[in-house]
Amino acid sequence: MNGPVTELTGAQWRASCAAYRAGRPEMEAQVGPEFLLGFHGGRPEALEAYREVPALPLGAFAACMGVPKTAVRHYTRLGLISYFKVGRRHLYPTFACMELARVTQLRRLGVGIAELKAQLAREQAHAVANLEALRAAGVDMAAQVPPAREELSRAMQTPPVQAAVQALTAERKDFYARRRAELEAQRDEAERRLHELRALEPGDPDASP
């Protein structure tokens, strides 16, 4: 699972911030706004919060994601969110936004922690395969200089990358189908119990227990 991506000294952190600020205009020019918004968990607040720094402290990270600090701490302890460690501080990088957005999405669907961990592990395996396919196509998403939009678009059209994307899509579709079936079964059982309850509501003292 996730955890500290790396440990940085204070000097390394300051250098990382300076490089991030210097490279951000080029990054915004190279990739589309939809990609950037998706990378920040679909939250404009997060996109704005990361204008000047590559990672945020817990309070600012929780605020821009609209999630309580206690929840972020909990998911961090469970190894569901990545972070940088600078001294004693946990700093959450931009890609932690996507991770937290996915965790909260699954929790809203009523997914338990054990099932959530298993599903995220499966999705992470597909994501790694996607990154490896992109790298084989000549695009390194982890490089300091982001790929040009045209370069990324070309790589996305190659069969290995498309296969990796389709595999992740299929994994999520299967998961959603399973979850839908579980929720529908719960709804049917709840409706059966409600029907029985309505039959008892008149309070007939002679009704069988």
N, C-alpha and C positions, 0 to 999 in steps of 0.2 A: 504494500500500500504506500501512500504518500507520506512525506515527512519533510525534514529539512533538506532542501535542494542542495544547499551548501552553507558553510559557515564563513562569514566575512569579517575581517578586521574593520575598525572604524575607517581607516584610510582606504581600504578596498571599497567600502560602501560609498564613500564620498566620490571616489573615482568612477564607480558604476553610475552614480547619479549624474555626474558631469557628462559621461559618454551617452547616457540615455537622453538627456536634454539636447545634446548636439545632434543625435541621430534621429530624433523624433520627427522633425519636419520632413526629412527624406522618407521615413517610413510612411507617414501620412500621405505623401505624394505618390508612393509606389502602390499602396494597397487601397482598396475601396472602403468607403465608410461602413458598408454592411459587414465586411470582414472585421473591422475594428470593433464595431458594436457587438458582434457575436463573440469576439475574443474577450470582451469585458462583461460576459454573462448577459448580454442584451440590455444592459442598464446604462443609460446616458449618464447617470450620476457617477458610475464607476469610470466611464470613459473620461469624464472631466477630472475626476480625482487623481487619475494617473497622468495628468499632463506634464508634471514636473519631476516625478519620481517613479522608478521602476517597481517599487514595492511600498506598501503602506503598513503602519502599525495597526494592531488589532482594532482599536476603537474606530479609526478612520475607515478601515476595510469593512467592518461590520456596518457602519453608517451608510457608506456608498452602495452596499449591497442590500440594504434594508432588512438586515438580519440581526437579532440580538447578539451582543458580545458573548453571552453565555453559550449560545448555540455554536458560535465560531470556535470558542474554546473546546467545547465538547467534541465537535467534528475534528478539530486538530488533534486532540488526544486519541481519537479513534483512528488517526492516520488517513483521513479522507481528504485533507487539504494540504497542499504544498506550502512551504514557507522558507524564507532565508533566515538564518540565525546570525544576528550581529550583536556580539556581546551576550547580554541576557534577554535581548528583545527578539520577538518573532515579527518578521516583516513579510507581508503577503504579496507576492508578485502578481503581475497582470493575469497570468494564466490560472491563478487561484480563483479568479472570478468565474471562469467557466466551470471549475471543479465545484465551487460552492453552489452555483446556480443549478448544476445537475443534482447535487445532493438534496437541496431544498425541493427541487421539482419531484424527485422520487419520494421524499418524505410526505409531500402533500398528497401523493397518491396512496399513502398508507403503507409504504414499503418498510418493513422492519430492517434493523441495522444489519443483521446477518445476511439477509437477502440483498440488501443494498450493496454491501461489500462485495458479494459474489458477482452482482451485475456490473458494478464499476470495474472489477478486475477483468471481466470478459471484454468490456468496452475498451479498457486501456490496452489490452492485447491487440485489438483491432486498430487502435490509434497508433500504436508503435509500428504495426505493419504498414500503415498508411505513410508514416514518416519515412520508413525505410524505402518504400516504393518511390516517394518523392525524391529522396536522396539519390536513388539509382537513376532517376530521370534527370538529375543534375540540379536539383533544388534542395538546399539545406535550410530548413525552417529555423534551425537553431543558430544560424550564422549571425554575426554582428550586423551585417548589412542585409536588410530584407530583400527577398527576390523581387524583381520587377513584376508588375502585374501581368505583362505579356508572357514572361517566363513561367510564372506560376500557372497561368491559364493553359500554356502548352503542356506543362507537366501533368496537369489534371486530366488531360485528354488521353494520356498513355494508358494502354490496357492494364498494366499492373496497378496503377494508382486507382483507376476506375474500379477494378476488382476489389481493392482494399476498401474503398468507400462503400461499395455495394454490400460488402460483408458486414461492415459496421451498421449500415442501414437495416439489413436483414436481421441482425442481432437485436436491434432496438424494436423492430416490428414484432418479432417473436415475443420479446419481453412484454410489450404493450398488449399483445393478444392474450398472453397468459394472465396478465393483471386484470384485463377486462373480464375474462372468464371468472376469475376469483371474485371480483366485485359483483358481478351479476349473480353468482351463486349466493353471495352474502345478502344481496337485495331480495332474492327469492325466499331465502330463509326468514328474513325480517318480515316480508309480506305475509308469510305463513303464520308467523307469531302474532302479527297485528290482527289478522283475521280471527285467530283464536281469542285474542284479547277482546275484540269487539263483541264476540259472542258472549263473553262473560260480563261485559260492562253493565247490563241491567241489574246485576247483583242478585240473581235468583238464588235464595238460600237453599233451594232444593237441587241446584245444579250440581252435577257430579264433579268431584275434584279433579 
